[in-house]
Amino acid sequence: MALQTPYVPAPEWLETDGLGGFSMGSRDLLPYRRYHALLNVALTPPTNRIALLNMLEMCVVQGENRYPLHRFRFHPGITEPSTAAPITSFSPFPFPTWTFSLPNTQTIIFELFRIRDEPNLLCSWTLSEEGDEPIHLEVRPLLSGRSIHALHNENNLFNFAPELINHGVVWQPYEDMPTIAITTNGDYTHQPDWYRNFRYDEDEVRGYHGSEDLAAPGVFTFEISKKPALLIAAASASRSGVISSPEDFSSLRSAELARRLTNDDPEHLHHNAQHFIVRRGSGSSIIAGYPWFSDWGRDTLIAMRGLTLSLGQYDEAASILQAWSREISEGMLPNTFSDQGAPPQYNSVDAALWFVIACHDLWSASEQHCGKKDPLLLAAIDEILTNYLSGTRFGIRADSDGLLACGTPGVQLTWMDAKVGEVVFTPRIGKPVEIQALWINSLTIAATFNSRWQLLATQAFTSFTEKFWNDEEGILFDVVDCDHRAGAKDASMRPNQLFAVGGLPHMVVSGDRARAIIDAVERQLYTPGGMRSLAPSDPQYRGRYYGAQWDRDAAYHQGTAWGWLIGPFVEGWVRVRGGSIEAKQEALRRFVQPASELFKKAGFGACPEIADGNWPHTLRGAPFQAWTLGEYIRLTKEVLV
């Protein structure tokens, strides 16, 4: 009788195709999210993503003995099969690779990878020693054909009928879905069946339904005692999804290996950064995080500084900025592109300002681009600032004091944007502190090539100095003129004030005040997982991000620690100490290395979105988050060198 076993999440790995599609799973090959699937592809890159091939049932057969290589979770909490061959090693780079130990003293190496700009998956299985006794491998694909955010249930509409092609099989699971082709150097036997009641424990922990049924159309058989087993699974749009000989597979693998090793570094930062850079139309964009985010404006423009500029990818950075410049509407950039194809949402006050910062950083980082400011980007900056000056959506406008007012009831405009139904947990209507830092920086940058912005930049800086200093607490107010009421102030202790000192090209606060801000933030908000979004002393503080969506979103910006904020904090920490080599070395040891060690618990190359504010600062949210990795790279490649 099968016994219930506890759910213990293992570190996760990630493979991507540069189109928005990805493969994802755990080190122990035990799926515990609906997103843990082997072939997720983007129908309209980089969005509208669907799962086609979810899992592979794998079994080594030697005579009468069967050695499963897979493990699955089923309701009510049973892990099967209990006799699975043990995984003796796992390596995430250059390709995710598992080594299994078989009872006959042999080992089998399982490797998988994605190819850039192709919606496919390549897998191989290699036996450690060839022998006279036949040893076979049976691989049964488990299919769905659903949104990556949905679940799949047994139904009569799924089409099991195979179309046999050279070296493989094609299925069309549903009429409105692409075909999936699996080509191999093995033999196919049609055995249609349903595998029922898979359990995704992490979904249930997050307050969602976590049960799924998958379709198993048949089994591929390989004699691995003679040669490695090779398999390519490809969506219908793939151009390289056919194996006519083992040499075809080898050439694809060799080309992808060469691409990955070109810019290799000890931490594989180039490789990890590439996971997030995707195609959008004729340009590029950045996926905000895996597994559930699409490309978001704010996240893209913050993350790209580390993911591209810090790594010398200047042409990639220019492509991203050019692509996003074409999305400007009334001076605003989209906050999000929907993964289901809905119109973009223009509900971000800061995305357009981060665009100006990213343009500045591009021009400052590279002699190739410095002095050759793209007229398209210059025009975009002028359009943004002109609209923000005169007024645009959601009450965004320059006030008479030169500061930027924003916000209307029921709309979340800043990065603290959690909302469930009509409830906005941190509305921050008025003049938020980081928005002013971004506004003043943007005006200062624009004034270097258009003098019309200089007077406004000076006025805004003066007003900021007069209005934001909280003399009683020795920090900055989080919002002034709250709810557009002159003189109303929010004294909540939050990390947003960091941007007045670090994270942006120009400090808005300096001297003793800057040092006081950094010291207070370190004392009250710093954790190894990032900066708390609210001080524990605040009555609204929530130290754990856990449970159903309402509970999680209520804690999202009320104490949850954010990994990306380590960037502006460490930069500010170093700045107020004069930027010395000694300060940089101490910051690396004191802040960056502990974060790096903690992040390893989430996965391989992981850069988690958030962590609990309370000890032990359990990692939460998306395990692979673009701006967290981007700020980590920016610190290690620029700020601390």
C-alpha positions in Angstrom: 0.0 0.0 0.0 1.4 3.4 -1.0 2.0 5.8 1.9 1.5 9.5 2.0 4.8 11.3 2.0 5.6 14.9 3.1 6.0 17.7 0.5 9.6 18.9 0.6 10.3 21.4 -2.2 13.7 20.9 -3.9 15.7 23.7 -5.6 14.4 24.5 -9.1 16.1 24.7 -12.5 15.1 26.7 -15.6 15.6 26.5 -19.3 14.2 29.1 -21.8 13.9 29.6 -25.5 14.2 33.4 -25.9 10.6 33.5 -27.1 8.8 33.4 -23.7 8.7 29.7 -23.6 10.4 27.7 -20.9 11.0 24.4 -19.2 11.1 24.2 -15.4 11.3 21.7 -12.7 12.9 20.6 -9.5 16.3 19.0 -8.9 14.7 15.7 -7.9 12.4 15.8 -11.0 9.4 15.8 -8.8 6.9 18.4 -10.2 5.3 20.5 -7.5 3.9 23.4 -9.5 1.5 23.5 -12.4 4.4 25.5 -14.1 6.8 22.5 -13.8 6.5 21.4 -17.4 9.1 20.4 -20.0 7.6 22.2 -23.0 5.9 25.5 -22.3 5.7 27.6 -25.5 4.6 31.1 -26.4 2.0 31.4 -29.1 2.5 35.1 -29.5 6.0 35.7 -28.2 6.7 36.4 -25.5 3.1 35.9 -24.2 0.1 33.6 -24.5 2.1 30.7 -23.2 0.8 27.1 -23.1 2.0 23.8 -21.7 2.2 21.0 -24.3 4.5 18.4 -22.8 4.3 18.3 -19.0 6.3 15.3 -17.9 8.1 12.2 -19.1 7.6 8.8 -17.5 11.0 7.1 -17.9 11.9 3.5 -17.1 15.0 1.4 -17.7 14.2 -2.2 -18.6 16.8 -5.0 -18.2 15.3 -8.5 -18.7 12.5 -8.8 -16.1 13.8 -5.9 -14.1 12.4 -2.4 -14.4 14.1 0.7 -12.9 11.9 3.9 -13.0 13.8 7.2 -13.4 10.7 9.4 -12.7 8.8 10.3 -9.6 5.3 11.9 -9.4 3.1 13.2 -6.7 -0.5 12.1 -6.6 -3.5 13.0 -4.4 -3.8 12.8 -1.4 0.0 13.1 -1.1 1.5 9.9 -2.4 4.9 9.9 -4.2 5.3 7.1 -6.7 7.1 5.0 -7.7 8.8 4.2 -4.4 11.4 2.2 -6.3 12.7 5.0 -8.5 16.4 4.9 -9.2 18.3 7.3 -7.0 19.7 10.6 -8.5 23.4 10.6 -7.6 24.2 14.0 -9.1 22.7 17.0 -10.8 24.4 19.8 -12.7 22.5 22.8 -14.1 25.2 24.1 -16.5 25.7 24.0 -19.4 22.6 21.9 -19.6 20.4 20.4 -16.8 21.9 17.0 -16.4 20.9 14.2 -14.0 22.9 11.0 -13.2 21.0 8.0 -12.0 22.5 4.9 -10.3 21.2 1.5 -11.5 21.3 -1.6 -9.4 23.6 -3.3 -11.9 26.4 -0.7 -11.0 25.8 1.2 -14.3 24.7 4.8 -14.4 22.4 6.6 -16.9 22.8 10.3 -17.7 19.7 12.3 -18.6 20.2 15.7 -20.2 17.7 18.2 -21.5 17.9 21.7 -23.0 16.2 24.4 -25.0 17.5 26.1 -28.2 17.4 29.8 -28.5 14.6 31.1 -30.7 13.0 27.7 -31.2 9.9 26.3 -29.4 11.3 22.9 -28.7 13.0 20.6 -26.1 15.9 18.3 -26.7 16.6 15.3 -24.4 19.1 12.5 -24.3 19.8 9.4 -22.2 23.2 7.8 -22.2 24.2 4.5 -20.5 27.6 4.5 -18.8 28.7 1.3 -20.5 27.6 -0.6 -23.6 27.1 -4.3 -23.1 26.0 -7.5 -24.7 22.8 -7.8 -22.6 20.0 -5.7 -24.1 19.0 -2.7 -21.9 16.0 -0.7 -23.0 14.6 2.7 -22.1 10.8 3.4 -22.2 9.7 7.0 -22.3 6.1 7.9 -22.1 5.2 11.6 -22.8 2.4 13.1 -20.7 0.6 15.8 -22.5 -1.9 18.6 -21.9 -2.5 21.6 -24.1 -3.5 24.4 -21.7 -2.5 27.8 -20.5 0.5 27.6 -18.3 -1.7 29.2 -15.6 -4.5 26.7 -15.9 -4.9 23.0 -15.1 -5.9 20.1 -17.3 -8.6 17.5 -16.6 -9.6 14.3 -18.3 -12.0 15.0 -21.1 -13.4 13.5 -24.3 -12.1 16.2 -26.6 -8.4 15.4 -26.2 -7.3 13.9 -29.5 -5.0 10.9 -29.0 -4.8 10.1 -32.7 -1.2 10.0 -33.9 0.2 11.1 -37.2 3.3 9.0 -37.9 6.2 10.9 -39.5 9.8 10.0 -40.3 11.4 9.2 -36.9 8.4 10.3 -34.9 4.8 11.2 -34.1 2.7 14.3 -34.3 -0.4 15.0 -32.2 -3.0 17.7 -32.3 -4.3 17.7 -28.7 -7.1 20.2 -29.4 -8.2 22.1 -32.5 -7.2 25.5 -31.2 -3.8 24.4 -30.0 -0.6 23.9 -32.0 0.6 20.4 -32.9 3.3 18.7 -30.8 5.8 16.6 -32.7 8.1 14.1 -30.9 10.9 12.7 -33.1 13.4 10.2 -31.8 15.9 7.5 -32.7 13.6 4.9 -31.0 10.3 3.1 -31.8 6.8 4.3 -31.0 3.9 2.1 -29.7 0.5 3.7 -29.5 -1.1 3.1 -26.0 -3.5 5.9 -25.2 -4.4 6.4 -21.5 -5.0 9.0 -18.8 -2.8 9.6 -15.8 -5.0 11.1 -13.1 -4.8 13.2 -10.0 -1.3 14.6 -10.1 -0.8 16.8 -7.0 1.0 20.2 -7.2 1.7 20.9 -3.5 3.1 24.4 -4.0 -0.1 25.5 -5.8 -2.1 24.3 -2.8 0.2 26.1 -0.4 -0.4 29.3 -2.4 -4.2 28.8 -2.0 -4.9 27.4 -5.5 -6.4 24.1 -6.7 -3.5 21.7 -7.4 -4.9 18.6 -9.2 -4.4 17.7 -12.8 -4.9 14.9 -15.3 -2.5 14.3 -18.2 -2.9 12.4 -21.5 -0.4 9.6 -22.3 -0.8 8.7 -26.0 2.0 6.1 -26.2 5.5 5.0 -25.4 8.9 5.4 -27.1 11.4 2.5 -26.7 15.1 2.7 -27.1 17.9 0.1 -26.9 20.3 2.3 -24.9 22.8 -0.6 -24.5 23.7 0.1 -28.1 23.4 3.9 -28.4 22.1 6.9 -26.6 18.4 7.7 -26.7 17.6 11.0 -28.4 14.3 12.9 -28.4 13.1 16.3 -29.7 9.7 17.6 -28.6 8.6 20.6 -30.7 5.6 22.8 -31.1 4.4 23.2 -34.7 6.3 26.5 -35.2 9.7 24.8 -34.7 12.1 24.7 -37.6 14.5 22.2 -36.1 12.3 19.5 -34.7 13.2 16.5 -36.8 15.9 13.9 -36.2 17.0 12.3 -39.4 20.2 11.0 -37.9 22.0 11.2 -34.5 24.3 13.7 -36.2 21.4 16.2 -36.5 20.9 16.1 -32.7 24.6 16.4 -32.1 24.9 19.5 -34.4 22.0 21.2 -32.6 23.6 20.4 -29.2 27.0 21.6 -30.3 25.7 24.9 -31.6 23.8 25.5 -28.4 26.7 24.5 -26.2 29.0 26.9 -28.0 26.5 29.8 -27.5 26.3 29.1 -23.8 30.1 28.9 -23.3 30.9 32.1 -25.3 30.5 34.4 -22.4 30.9 31.9 -19.6 31.9 33.2 -16.1 32.2 31.5 -12.8 28.6 32.4 -11.7 27.2 31.9 -15.2 25.7 35.4 -15.0 25.5 35.9 -18.8 23.7 32.6 -19.1 21.3 33.3 -16.3 20.6 36.8 -17.7 19.7 35.4 -21.1 16.8 33.5 -19.6 14.9 36.8 -19.2 15.7 38.5 -22.5 13.0 37.6 -25.0 11.8 38.6 -28.5 8.9 41.1 -28.7 8.1 42.0 -32.3 11.2 43.2 -34.1 12.8 44.2 -30.8 13.6 42.7 -27.4 12.0 42.8 -23.9 12.5 41.2 -20.5 10.3 38.6 -18.8 9.7 39.9 -15.3 10.0 36.5 -13.7 9.5 32.8 -14.1 7.2 31.0 -14.0 4.1 33.3 -14.0 5.1 36.8 -15.1 5.1 38.2 -18.6 7.2 41.2 -19.7 6.4 44.2 -17.5 7.5 47.8 -18.1 8.8 48.7 -14.7 10.5 45.4 -14.2 12.1 45.5 -17.7 13.6 48.9 -17.3 15.0 48.3 -13.8 16.3 44.8 -14.7 17.9 45.7 -18.0 20.6 47.8 -16.4 22.1 44.7 -14.8 21.0 42.1 -17.4 22.4 43.9 -20.4 24.5 47.0 -19.6 26.5 45.6 -16.7 27.4 42.7 -19.0 28.3 44.8 -22.0 25.2 43.9 -24.0 24.7 47.4 -25.4 23.0 46.5 -28.6 20.5 44.3 -26.7 19.8 47.2 -24.3 19.2 49.6 -27.2 16.9 47.1 -28.8 14.9 46.8 -25.6 14.6 50.6 -25.2 13.6 51.1 -28.9 10.9 48.4 -28.6 9.4 50.0 -25.4 9.6 53.5 -26.9 7.1 52.4 -29.5 4.6 51.5 -26.7 4.4 55.1 -25.2 0.9 56.4 -24.8 0.1 59.8 -23.4 3.7 59.8 -22.0 3.2 56.5 -20.2 4.7 53.1 -20.7 2.7 49.9 -20.1 3.0 48.4 -16.7 2.1 44.9 -18.0 1.5 43.0 -21.1 -1.1 40.3 -20.4 -0.1 36.7 -20.8 -3.6 36.0 -22.3 -3.5 38.7 -25.0 -5.5 41.5 -23.3 -4.6 45.1 -24.1 -1.5 46.4 -22.2 -2.2 48.2 -18.9 -1.0 51.8 -18.5 -1.2 51.9 -14.7 2.4 52.7 -13.8 3.7 56.2 -12.9 7.3 55.1 -12.6 7.9 52.8 -15.7 8.3 55.8 -18.0 10.7 57.5 -15.6 12.8 54.3 -15.3 12.9 54.4 -19.2 14.7 57.8 -18.9 17.1 56.3 -16.3 17.8 53.3 -18.5 18.5 55.6 -21.5 21.0 57.6 -19.5 22.7 54.4 -18.3 23.0 53.1 -21.8 24.6 56.3 -23.0 26.9 56.5 -20.0 28.0 52.8 -20.1 29.3 52.5 -23.7 31.6 54.7 -25.8 29.9 53.0 -28.7 26.6 54.7 -27.8 27.8 57.7 -25.9 27.5 60.8 -28.1 25.2 58.9 -30.5 22.0 59.4 -28.6 19.3 57.7 -30.6 16.8 60.4 -31.9 13.9 57.9 -31.2 14.9 57.6 -27.6 15.5 61.4 -27.2 12.0 62.0 -28.6 10.6 59.4 -26.3 12.1 61.1 -23.3 10.7 64.5 -24.3 7.3 63.0 -24.9 7.3 61.4 -21.4 8.4 64.6 -19.6 6.1 66.8 -21.6 3.0 64.7 -20.8 4.0 64.4 -17.1 4.5 68.1 -16.9 1.0 69.0 -18.4 -0.8 66.0 -16.9 -1.8 62.5 -18.1 -3.7 59.5 -16.8 -4.6 58.9 -13.2 -3.8 62.3 -11.9 -0.1 62.2 -12.9 1.1 65.8 -13.2 3.8 68.3 -12.2 2.4 70.3 -9.3 3.1 74.0 -8.6 6.0 73.1 -6.4 7.7 71.2 -9.2 7.1 67.7 -7.6 5.2 65.0 -9.4 1.7 64.3 -8.0 -0.1 61.1 -9.0 -2.9 58.8 -8.0 -6.6 58.3 -8.1 -8.7 56.0 -5.8 -8.7 52.3 -6.7 -5.6 52.4 -8.9 -2.1 51.2 -7.9 0.5 53.3 -9.7 3.8 52.7 -7.9 5.8 49.5 -7.6 3.9 48.8 -4.3 1.0 47.7 -6.5 -0.8 44.8 -4.7 -4.5 44.8 -5.4 -7.3 42.2 -4.9 -10.6 43.1 -6.5 -11.1 46.7 -5.7 -8.9 46.7 -2.6 -5.5 48.6 -3.1 -3.4 47.7 -0.1 -0.8 50.5 -0.5 -2.4 53.2 -2.6 0.2 55.9 -1.9 -1.8 58.7 -3.6 0.0 62.0 -3.6 3.8 62.5 -4.0 5.6 59.2 -3.2 9.3 59.6 -2.3 10.8 57.3 -4.9 8.7 58.9 -7.7 10.2 62.3 -6.8 13.7 60.8 -6.9 13.0 59.3 -10.3 11.4 62.6 -11.5 14.3 64.8 -10.4 16.8 62.4 -11.9 14.8 62.3 -15.2 14.6 66.1 -15.4 18.3 66.4 -14.6 19.2 63.9 -17.3 17.0 65.5 -19.9 18.4 69.0 -19.1 21.8 67.8 -20.4 20.4 67.8 -23.9 17.4 70.1 -23.6 17.8 73.2 -21.3 14.0 73.6 -21.0 14.1 71.0 -18.1 16.8 72.6 -16.0 14.6 75.1 -14.1 12.0 72.5 -13.3 14.7 70.1 -12.1 16.0 72.8 -9.7 12.6 73.6 -8.4 11.7 70.0 -7.8 15.0 69.4 -6.0 14.4 72.4 -3.7 10.8 71.4 -2.9 12.0 67.8 -2.2 14.6 69.1 0.3 12.0 71.2 2.0 9.1 68.8 2.2 10.4 65.2 2.6 12.8 65.3 5.6 11.2 63.9 8.7 13.3 65.6 11.3 11.6 63.7 14.2 12.6 60.3 12.9 15.7 61.3 10.9 14.5 59.7 7.7 12.3 60.7 4.7 8.5 60.7 4.6 7.2 57.9 2.3 4.5 60.2 0.8 3.8 63.9 1.1 0.6 65.7 0.2 -1.2 62.4 0.8 -4.4 62.0 -1.1 -3.6 65.3 -2.8 -4.1 67.2 0.6 -1.4 69.8 1.0 0.8 69.1 4.0 -0.5 65.6 4.7 2.4 63.2 5.3 2.8 59.5 5.5 5.7 58.7 7.9 5.7 54.9 7.3 9.2 53.4 7.5 9.6 51.9 4.0 12.5 51.3 1.7 11.3 53.7 -1.0 13.5 56.5 0.5 16.5 54.5 -0.6 16.2 55.9 -4.1 17.0 59.4 -2.8 20.5 58.0 -2.0 21.2 54.9 -4.1 20.0 53.1 -7.2 19.8 56.2 -9.4 22.5 58.3 -11.2 22.1 61.4 -9.0 21.7 61.5 -5.2 18.8 63.7 -4.1 19.9 63.6 -0.5 23.5 63.8 0.6 25.7 64.3 3.6 24.5 63.5 7.2 20.9 63.0 6.1 21.9 60.4 3.5 23.9 58.5 6.1 21.0 58.7 8.6 18.6 57.2 6.0 20.9 54.3 5.1 21.6 53.6 8.8 17.9 53.6 9.7 17.0 51.4 6.7 19.8 48.9 7.6 18.7 48.8 11.2 15.0 48.3 10.5 14.5 46.9 7.0 17.5 44.9 6.0 17.3 41.1 5.7 19.6 38.6 3.8 16.6 38.1 1.4 16.2 41.8 0.6 14.7 44.9 2.2 11.5 44.7 4.2 8.7 46.7 2.6 7.6 48.0 6.0 9.3 48.2 9.4 8.4 45.5 11.9 7.5 48.2 14.4 4.6 49.3 12.3 1.2 48.0 13.4 0.4 47.1 9.7 3.6 44.9 9.5 3.1 41.3 8.2 6.2 39.2 8.6 5.1 36.1 6.5 4.0 36.0 2.9 1.9 32.9 3.0 -1.6 31.4 2.2 -4.3 32.3 -0.2 -4.0 35.3 -2.6 -5.7 37.8 -0.3 -3.4 36.9 2.6 -0.3 37.0 0.4 -1.2 40.3 -1.3 -2.0 41.9 2.0 1.5 41.1 3.1 3.2 41.8 -0.3 4.2 45.4 0.6 3.5 45.4 4.3 6.7 43.7 5.5 7.6 41.2 2.8 11.3 41.5 1.9 12.2 42.3 -1.7 15.4 41.0 -3.3 15.8 43.7 -5.9 16.0 46.4 -3.3 19.4 45.1 -2.2 20.7 47.1 -5.2 19.8 50.7 -4.2 20.5 49.9 -0.5 24.1 48.6 -1.1 24.8 51.4 -3.6 23.6 54.0 -1.1 25.5 52.2 1.7 28.7 52.5 -0.3 28.1 56.1 -1.4 27.6 57.5 2.1 31.0 55.9 3.0 32.7 57.7 0.2 32.8 54.9 -2.3 36.1 53.5 -1.0 37.5 50.1 -1.9 37.2 49.2 1.8 33.5 50.1 1.8 32.9 48.1 -1.3 34.6 45.0 0.0 32.7 45.2 3.3 29.4 45.6 1.5 30.2 42.6 -0.6 30.9 40.5 2.4 28.2 41.9 4.6 25.2 42.1 2.2 25.8 40.6 -1.2 27.4 37.2 -0.2 24.7 36.4 2.4 22.0 37.1 -0.3 23.8 34.9 -2.8 24.0 32.0 -0.3 20.3 32.3 0.6 19.2 32.5 -3.0 20.8 29.1 -3.7 18.2 27.5 -1.6 15.6 28.5 -4.2 17.3 27.0 -7.2 20.2 27.0 -9.7 20.9 30.5 -10.9 17.8 31.5 -8.9 17.1 35.1 -8.0 13.9 35.0 -5.9 11.3 37.7 -6.0 10.7 38.0 -2.3 11.3 36.5 1.2 9.5 36.6 4.5 10.3 39.6 6.5 10.5 37.4 9.6 13.4 35.0 10.3 14.3 32.6 8.8 13.4 34.7 5.8 11.9 31.9 3.8 12.1 32.6 0.1 8.8 33.2 -1.6 7.2 34.3 -4.9 8.7 33.6 -8.2 12.0 31.8 -7.8 13.5 33.4 -10.9 13.0 37.2 -10.9 14.6 39.5 -13.5 15.1 42.7 -11.4 16.6 40.7 -8.5 19.2 39.1 -10.8 19.6 42.4 -12.6 20.5 44.3 -9.4 22.7 41.5 -8.2 24.7 41.7 -11.4 24.8 45.5 -11.3 26.2 45.4 -7.8 28.9 42.8 -8.6 29.9 44.1 -12.0 29.6 47.8 -11.5 28.9 49.2 -8.0 31.3 47.1 -6.0 34.3 47.0 -8.4 
